[in-house]
Amino acid sequence: FGCFTFKALIVRCYGRRAGNIAELCVAGSALGLLMGYACLLGDFLTMSGTDLAKEGFLNNLFSSRAAVLALTGMVILFPLSMLRNLRPLRHTSAIALVCVCYAIILCSIRYVQRGEDSS
């Protein structure tokens, strides 16, 4: 078809109105995924931060989920969202995959531990 975006493909097949709807669906999906990753990151940083910083200011900072999410947004997510070209991030996909696998393993371990505690 010679189309390089979802919207162009949908416009070619179904018309302009369907293309706008498809673009809204893709944007909504991306927004939901980003919010989910930000919440997961905030949860994991809160859990690991309170374990690392047992006392003092850092413990108070890392024990607040809102503070961790705000800090993560300002320090990590906002600068990444300002990039015009994502090509410099092409090598981070493998690291991201390892992080997702690590998160799955941690969730599985936590699930098993909670199951053992209730019996």
KOLGULUM-651633 format. One line per 2 residues: their letters; for each residue x, y, z of N, C-alpha, C, O. Coordinates in Angstrom, 3 decimals, decimal comma, padded with zeros to 6 digits, m for minus. Layout:
N
A) X/Y/Z/X/Y/Z/X/Y/Z/X/Y/Z  ...
REM end
This chain:
119
FG) 000,804/m001,207/000,000/000,000/000,000/000,000/000,845/001,268/000,000/000,351/002,329/m000,384  002,099/001,188/000,418/002,934/002,371/000,484/002,643/003,240/001,686/002,966/004,427/001,664
CF) 002,042/002,694/002,745/001,718/003,449/003,953/002,735/003,108/005,039/003,144/001,956/005,184  003,131/004,116/005,790/004,134/003,898/006,828/003,624/004,165/008,235/004,391/004,043/009,189
TF) 002,375/004,518/008,394/001,772/004,716/009,708/000,426/003,998/009,743/m000,171/003,707/008,707  m000,038/003,719/010,973/m001,352/003,089/011,117/m002,444/003,995/010,555/m003,373/003,536/009,889
KA) m002,312/005,295/010,838/m003,332/006,218/010,376/m003,403/006,244/008,850/m004,495/006,236/008,283  m002,261/006,273/008,187/m002,258/006,305/006,723/m002,885/005,043/006,139/m003,603/005,104/005,140
LI) m002,616/003,913/006,758/m003,196/002,655/006,285/m004,706/002,646/006,464/m005,436/002,247/005,556  m005,179/003,080/007,617/m006,621/003,106/007,881/m007,312/004,119/006,975/m008,399/003,847/006,465
VR) m006,690/005,293/006,766/m007,274/006,293/005,872/m007,401/005,730/004,468/m008,414/005,932/003,799  m006,393/005,039/004,032/m006,432/004,465/002,681/m007,509/003,393/002,547/m008,161/003,293/001,508
CY) m007,695/002,600/003,584/m008,667/001,502/003,516/m010,093/001,929/003,856/m011,042/001,484/003,212  m010,252/002,798/004,873/m011,588/003,077/005,390/m012,015/004,541/005,341/m013,184/004,846/005,578
GR) m011,101/005,442/005,041/m011,469/006,854/004,974/m010,856/007,674/006,086/m010,278/007,141/007,033  m010,995/009,008/005,949/m010,355/009,951/006,867/m010,891/009,853/008,294/m010,110/009,906/009,244
RA) m012,198/009,711/008,464/m012,782/009,642/009,807/m012,263/008,421/010,569/m011,944/008,516/011,754  m012,182/007,294/009,897/m011,655/006,085/010,538/m010,181/006,263/010,883/m009,711/005,729/011,888
GN) m009,447/007,011/010,059/m008,040/007,279/010,353/m007,874/008,078/011,631/m006,975/007,802/012,425  m008,737/009,071/011,837/m008,689/009,857/013,073/m009,031/009,001/014,287/m008,418/009,146/015,345
IA) m009,998/008,119/014,138/m010,365/007,225/015,238/m009,217/006,273/015,551/m008,926/006,016/016,719  m008,564/005,748/014,517/m007,427/004,850/014,729/m006,284/005,578/015,433/m005,631/005,009/016,307
EL) m006,038/006,835/015,054/m004,983/007,607/015,697/m005,300/007,855/017,172/m004,402/007,799/018,011  m006,549/008,124/017,493/m006,953/008,288/018,892/m006,773/006,990/019,678/m006,348/007,015/020,833
CV) m007,095/005,860/019,054/m006,928/004,564/019,726/m005,454/004,275/020,011/m005,116/003,801/021,095  m004,582/004,555/019,053/m003,152/004,333/019,257/m002,621/005,262/020,345/m001,843/004,835/021,198
AG) m003,035/006,532/020,322/m002,585/007,484/021,340/m003,093/007,080/022,729/m002,346/007,167/023,703  m004,338/006,643/022,830/m004,874/006,200/024,113/m004,172/004,970/024,646/m003,911/004,863/025,844
SA) m003,869/004,046/023,758/m003,142/002,840/024,160/m001,743/003,187/024,656/m001,300/002,676/025,684  m001,056/004,048/023,931/000,293/004,450/024,336/000,263/005,181/025,681/001,122/004,951/026,533
LG) m000,714/006,050/025,868/m000,831/006,775/027,134/m001,078/005,810/028,292/m000,469/005,939/029,354  m001,964/004,852/028,087/m002,237/003,863/029,125/m001,018/003,032/029,463/m000,760/002,766/030,637
LL) m000,259/002,614/028,455/000,953/001,845/028,698/001,988/002,660/029,459/002,624/002,152/030,383  002,157/003,907/029,080/003,128/004,756/029,770/002,733/004,990/031,224/003,586/004,987/032,111
MG) 001,449/005,192/031,465/000,999/005,381/032,844/001,204/004,104/033,661/001,585/004,163/034,830  000,951/002,961/033,043/001,169/001,695/033,733/002,629/001,481/034,086/002,947/001,061/035,199
YA) 003,527/001,770/033,139/004,954/001,632/033,418/005,402/002,606/034,504/006,223/002,250/035,350  004,883/003,812/034,491/005,246/004,786/035,520/004,787/004,310/036,902/005,517/004,465/037,881
CL) 003,597/003,739/036,986/003,106/003,220/038,277/003,920/002,028/038,747/004,247/001,923/039,929  004,252/001,121/037,821/005,107/m000,011/038,198/006,464/000,461/038,681/006,982/m000,031/039,684
LG) 007,034/001,413/037,966/008,324/001,950/038,358/008,237/002,605/039,731/009,126/002,424/040,563  007,180/003,357/039,972/006,997/003,975/041,280/006,841/002,952/042,391/007,385/003,130/043,480
DF) 006,101/001,881/042,125/005,925/000,836/043,138/007,237/000,131/043,450/007,572/m000,078/044,616  007,979/m000,235/042,413/009,236/m000,949/042,641/010,278/m000,059/043,301/011,027/m000,516/044,164
LT) 010,333/001,212/042,901/011,293/002,113/043,540/010,907/002,391/044,988/011,779/002,552/045,842  009,607/002,449/045,271/009,176/002,651/046,652/009,556/001,451/047,513/010,077/001,618/048,616
MS) 009,295/000,234/047,011/009,642/m000,972/047,785/011,146/m001,110/047,977/011,612/m001,362/049,088  011,906/m000,943/046,895/013,352/m001,122/047,021/013,992/000,052/047,753/014,984/m000,135/048,457
GT) 013,449/001,249/047,602/014,006/002,411/048,288/013,841/002,350/049,784/014,749/002,737/050,520  012,707/001,873/050,255/012,507/001,762/051,703/013,386/000,654/052,287/013,777/000,725/053,452
DL) 013,697/m000,364/051,490/014,611/m001,406/051,967/016,046/m000,892/052,038/016,789/m001,243/052,955  016,437/m000,057/051,068/017,811/000,448/051,038/018,028/001,558/052,060/019,047/001,570/052,751
AK) 017,104/002,471/052,163/017,242/003,596/053,094/016,399/003,300/054,327/015,208/003,611/054,356  016,999/002,711/055,327/016,252/002,280/056,512/015,789/003,455/057,373/014,693/003,412/057,933
EG) 016,604/004,496/057,486/016,256/005,603/058,370/016,549/006,930/057,682/017,254/006,986/056,675  015,996/007,984/058,245/016,339/009,337/057,820/015,503/009,864/056,675/014,428/009,351/056,362
FL) 016,039/010,917/056,057/015,324/011,644/055,009/015,021/010,765/053,807/013,917/010,820/053,265  015,984/009,956/053,383/015,771/009,123/052,198/014,655/008,119/052,415/013,901/007,827/051,487
NN) 014,537/007,591/053,612/013,450/006,656/053,889/012,106/007,367/053,773/011,157/006,805/053,226  012,014/008,593/054,281/010,773/009,354/054,169/010,455/009,667/052,716/009,291/009,637/052,315
LF) 011,490/009,970/051,916/011,288/010,285/050,508/010,845/009,053/049,733/009,896/009,118/048,951  011,523/007,933/049,943/011,215/006,731/049,180/009,967/006,010/049,667/009,421/005,179/048,940
SS) 009,502/006,300/050,871/008,295/005,635/051,358/007,029/006,297/050,813/005,948/005,713/050,892  007,144/007,488/050,270/006,000/008,193/049,688/005,910/007,870/048,195/006,773/008,271/047,414
RA) 004,876/007,155/047,813/004,714/006,762/046,406/004,550/007,982/045,507/005,070/008,003/044,391  003,836/008,992/045,979/003,632/010,210/045,193/004,961/010,921/044,947/005,209/011,409/043,844
AV) 005,815/010,980/045,968/007,117/011,634/045,813/007,995/010,866/044,840/008,699/011,467/044,027  007,960/009,547/044,917/008,766/008,726/044,007/008,276/008,886/042,572/009,089/008,998/041,654
LA) 006,958/008,899/042,364/006,427/009,083/041,011/006,758/010,467/040,464/007,104/010,598/039,290  006,657/011,491/041,290/006,993/012,842/040,838/008,476/012,950/040,495/008,835/013,527/039,469
LT) 009,329/012,403/041,338/010,766/012,426/041,096/011,131/011,632/039,845/011,956/012,075/039,046  010,525/010,474/039,674/010,772/009,661/038,485/010,317/010,388/037,226/011,003/010,361/036,204
GM) 009,179/011,026/037,303/008,677/011,777/036,159/009,582/012,929/035,770/009,840/013,155/034,588  010,068/013,664/036,776/010,907/014,828/036,491/012,316/014,444/036,052/012,888/015,086/035,171
VI) 012,875/013,409/036,657/014,280/013,077/036,410/014,460/012,112/035,234/015,448/012,211/034,507  013,516/011,178/035,037/013,703/010,156/034,002/012,739/010,348/032,831/013,176/010,480/031,688
LF) 011,444/010,364/033,104/010,456/010,327/032,025/010,365/011,630/031,237/010,263/011,592/030,011  010,399/012,775/031,906/010,290/014,044/031,191/011,457/014,282/030,232/011,218/014,638/029,078
PL) 012,709/014,099/030,662/013,800/014,286/029,697/013,722/013,324/028,512/014,053/013,707/027,390  013,293/012,086/028,741/013,158/011,139/027,632/012,041/011,540/026,677/012,130/011,289/025,475
SM) 010,997/012,157/027,204/009,896/012,556/026,337/010,242/013,771/025,483/009,551/014,043/024,501  011,278/014,495/025,826/011,667/015,677/025,066/012,585/015,352/023,880/012,882/016,234/023,074
LR) 013,033/014,103/023,767/013,903/013,735/022,648/013,148/013,829/021,329/012,014/013,360/021,224  013,767/014,428/020,335/013,146/014,519/019,024/013,384/013,253/018,220/012,561/012,880/017,384
NL) 014,502/012,594/018,467/014,850/011,383/017,747/015,139/010,283/018,765/015,962/010,463/019,663  014,475/009,165/018,626/014,639/008,072/019,585/015,757/007,111/019,200/015,964/006,101/019,872
RP) 016,478/007,416/018,128/017,552/006,539/017,674/018,634/006,303/018,738/019,142/005,185/018,828  019,007/007,304/019,545/020,015/007,032/020,581/019,566/006,005/021,622/020,401/005,450/022,336
LR) 018,264/005,744/021,719/017,753/004,796/022,710/017,610/003,377/022,162/017,072/002,504/022,843  018,083/003,139/020,940/017,846/001,844/020,298/018,515/000,684/021,030/018,043/m000,449/020,939
HT) 019,600/000,943/021,750/020,299/m000,143/022,444/019,697/m000,448/023,816/020,079/m001,427/024,457  018,774/000,371/024,260/018,199/000,161/025,590/017,065/m000,860/025,584/016,555/m001,209/026,649
SA) 016,665/m001,340/024,428/015,568/m002,307/024,372/015,910/m003,590/025,112/015,060/m004,155/025,801  017,146/m004,053/024,977/017,555/m005,278/025,674/017,533/m005,059/027,188/017,107/m005,934/027,942
IA) 017,990/m003,896/027,622/017,972/m003,587/029,056/016,533/m003,517/029,561/016,231/m004,001/030,652  015,650/m002,916/028,773/014,243/m002,824/029,161/013,611/m004,209/029,255/012,805/m004,468/030,149
LV) 013,974/m005,093/028,339/013,447/m006,457/028,382/013,917/m007,181/029,634/013,141/m007,902/030,261  015,166/m006,998/030,000/015,690/m007,605/031,232/014,943/m007,041/032,444/014,609/m007,786/033,365
CV) 014,680/m005,736/032,449/013,957/m005,122/033,565/012,530/m005,657/033,685/012,046/m005,891/034,792  011,865/m005,850/032,561/010,502/m006,398/032,582/010,522/m007,829/033,104/009,661/m008,212/033,896
CY) 011,501/m008,622/032,664/011,620/m010,001/033,170/011,893/m009,998/034,674/011,344/m010,821/035,407  012,733/m009,081/035,129/013,019/m008,947/036,557/011,745/m008,599/037,328/011,499/m009,145/038,404
AI) 010,948/m007,700/036,785/009,694/m007,320/037,440/008,745/m008,505/037,523/008,075/m008,690/038,539  008,678/m009,307/036,471/007,816/m010,489/036,479/008,289/m011,477/037,534/007,474/m012,065/038,246
IL) 009,596/m011,663/037,639/010,142/m012,583/038,641/009,827/m012,079/040,047/009,418/m012,859/040,907  010,018/m010,768/040,288/009,714/m010,210/041,610/008,242/m010,366/041,970/007,908/m010,721/043,100
CS) 007,362/m010,099/041,005/005,921/m010,255/041,260/005,572/m011,706/041,550/004,746/m011,984/042,419  006,190/m012,625/040,836/005,932/m014,048/041,064/006,403/m014,471/042,449/005,702/m015,202/043,149
IR) 007,582/m014,016/042,844/008,103/m014,350/044,173/007,194/m013,767/045,255/006,883/m014,447/046,233  006,770/m012,522/045,087/005,886/m011,888/046,063/004,556/m012,633/046,163/004,014/m012,805/047,255
YV) 004,032/m013,076/045,010/002,769/m013,819/044,990/002,913/m015,143/045,738/002,033/m015,522/046,511  004,019/m015,842/045,509/004,244/m017,122/046,181/004,422/m016,905/047,674/003,896/m017,676/048,477
QR) 005,163/m015,856/048,063/005,379/m015,582/049,484/004,072/m015,246/050,189/003,850/m015,692/051,315  003,214/m014,477/049,555/001,927/m014,154/050,174/001,036/m015,367/050,282/000,253/m015,478/051,225
GE) 001,141/m016,290/049,322/000,373/m017,515/049,381/000,812/m018,397/050,536/m000,013/m019,058/051,167  002,134/m018,409/050,819/002,656/m019,203/051,925/002,301/m018,589/053,263/002,071/m019,310/054,234
DS) 002,252/m017,249/053,330/001,916/m016,575/054,585/000,474/m016,825/055,014/000,195/m016,898/056,210  m000,437/m016,956/054,069/m001,851/m017,125/054,419/m002,188/m018,556/054,809/m003,259/m018,801/055,366
S) m001,289/m019,520/054,528/m001,603/m020,904/054,906/m001,118/m021,269/056,260/m001,315/m022,401/056,702
REM end
